[in-house]
Amino acid sequence: MENKKEHILVPTDFTKVGECALEHALNLAKTIGAEISLLHVVGGDKDKKAAEDKLQAVISGKAASGILIHPVVKTGNIFDDIGGVGETLGATLIVMGTHGVKGMQHVTGSHAVKVVTNSSAPYIVVQQRSPREGIKRIVFPVDMSKENKHSLAMTIKMAQTYKSDVHLFVMHEEDQFLRNSVKRNAEYALVAFKKNGVNCTIGHATEKKNFVKQFIRYAESIDADLIVVINTQERGVHELLSGTHEREVITNDAQIPVMMINPIHIKNARIEGIVAGF
């Protein structure tokens, strides 16, 4: 499928959560003029026809949105194949629903890390909270890792596209050397956002422990529309994305959508140069 327009991929299992993911994608697509591919993965070829019929029924129900939605049926495993489907379709964003803590047992383990790492598009993971109009407030965590700087480009691009304000939430470090590193990253981020025309404010964690809980409570307190985290194997914000911490962020009780990005995403030609000179 050749298409020069922005493209959003939405995996669905025909549940309420899958429906919610599609609603979020439609909301985003309206802003950027994107098309959507609605994906269902089946275990065998015998299931394809039924899946195609279900997809067509869902798409017909969204005709009033005015957004072009393409049905896609794939035989395989959604956690292994979703990135490949996104690559084939040229998806610039993948919006995926989660069924909560119990339903996330397969999504938050090694499969999820593999999916995000192998994907050339970032993921937005949503729960059952209804989508809002646009993305007004984005929360971005800041620690001492170098990946914080690398992930700025994607966050800046999102903020520019949706005319969002960005709220930095800075990790608390007791060690002076680490504190200075975090401070430099926060200052770097603040300048980068402002240079690119993005309104930005800073909040601070009050203690080193329970950073994830503080981060989520801060996001809830400012009525955030999106949380952005980066997937990396080094010390830093990757702690948000390991084991129980990963589930805590992705399945946060405020049901704030979470955008998971990978360092590979900054290579995308669409966002290169945004933070050049920093």
LINSULZI-V463344 format. One line per field, one symbol per residue. ss: DSSP state (~ for helix, > for strand, _ for the rest). phi: phi as a letter, one per 20 degrees, with the letter a starting at -180 (. if undefined). burial: I if it has 9 or more other C-alpha atoms within 8 Angstrom, else O. Layout:
# LINSULZI-V463344
ss->???
phi->???
burial->???
This chain:
# LINSULZI-V463344
ss->______>>>>>____~~~~~~~~~~~~~~~~~__>>>>>>>>__~~~~~~~~~~~~~~~~~_~~~___>>>>>>>__~~~~~~~~~~~~___>>>>>____~~~_____~~~~~~~~~___>>>>>__________>>>>>>____~~~~_~~~~~~~~~~~__>>>>>>_____~~~~~~~~~~~~~~~~~~~~____>>>>>______~~~~~~~~~~~____>>>>>>_____~~~~~_~~~~~~~~_______>>>>>~~~~~___________
phi->.ebeffcddcfcdmdffffffffffffffffdmedcdedcddebffeffffffffffffffdgffmefddecdceqcgfedfffffffemfebcdcecengffegeeeefffffgffeeecfdddcdefffdfmcecddcfccefffgffefgffffffffdleeddecefecefffffffffffffgfgfffffemdfbccdcfebfflffffffffgffelfebddcdebeegpfgffdclfffffffdgfelegcedddggffeggfcfnfdgnd
burial->OOOOOIIIIIIIOOOOIIIIIIIIIIIIIIIOOIIIIIIIIIOOOOIIOOIIOIIIOOIOOOOOOOIOIIIIIIIIIOIIIIIIOIIOIOIIIIIIIIIOOOIIOOIIIOIIIIIIIOIIIIIIIIIIOOOOOOIIIIIIIIIIIOIIIIIIIIIIIIIIIIIIIIIIIIIIIOOOOIIOIIOOIIOIIIOIIIOOOIIIOOIOIOOIOOIIOIIIOIIIOOOIIIIIIIIIOOOOIIIIIOOOIIIIIIIIOOIIIIIIIIIOIIOIOOIIOIIOOO
